[in-house]
Amino acid sequence: MKTSAGLSFGKKLRFLGEAAPFFAFMALFRLIGIDAASALGGFIGRHIYSHLPTANTARQNLKAAYPDKTPDEIEAIVRQVCDNLGRVVGEYSHLDKMTLGPGQRIEIDGTEYADAAIAAGKGVMFISGHLANWEAMPIAAAHLGYEGGLVYRPPNNPYVARWITKQRGVRGPAEQITKGAQGTRRIFTLLRRGKSIFMLVDQKTYEGVPVPFFGRDALTTSAPASLALKMGSALLPTSCKRVNGAHFRMTINPPVTFTPTGDAEADVLALTAKITAAVETMVRKDPAQWLWTHHRWTTPRDIEKMKAQGIL
């Protein structure tokens, strides 16, 4: 995780200046309660964030993914995407209230798949994407007693990163693993011990492999596929749906199945494609709940950047 140690005075000042409005909003959201915070965040998302340049990325992505949808249909989805993102921000100061069970904040289906995979003793990777409030998955898992760690990419601002890490740790897994080589080694260790890993696999990574996502190549992490092939760990696609305000339904789906051919490189690519197809299936069920503001797909600029870095 990024820390403020070792930063120059100028960088500390800049990061503190960036973090100040964030913490002001978090204090407000905490003060008004989770339901009001979620509603206010959604209002800001729909009426302000939806008009910012970042939302144009969502419009472009949706037009490419759904060429048959009308401009009005695309715009309606964009507004819902921005509403959901605003709600997620508002809910960050209330992750400690994300309780599990009937009538609580999170309900969950498909635990039989998780129980069977955990009983096999080879480790389990719960794979998901930025759906609804994506922080609900590891919290629900911790409630159910699924021991392990969540994998995350920390924000660039170390003060914000430290605060979010603390919020996650209140009800989520005690161990939070940052993406990268060191994190991959820790994931390997936990899986070898039969533990669970909770990861989002829907972001572009230049170290990834190109696999189809909504009909276009998207650079995708191959780590889950590589680990599953080496260790026999289960891959469980897990979705999150916002059902009413700050209430969610988690669904653990049947495991991704794959028969290796013996060609290690081809197998990793093929299994990564299957994992990504599972994520696409979850997104297609309710596209308004996915974070379309990602720069998810490979561009000519990405290709040039990878060539310059020696990746291609």
Order of alpha helices (4+ residues) and beta strands (2+ residues): alpha-alpha-alpha-alpha-beta-alpha-beta-alpha-beta-alpha-beta-alpha-beta-beta-beta-alpha-beta-beta-alpha-alpha
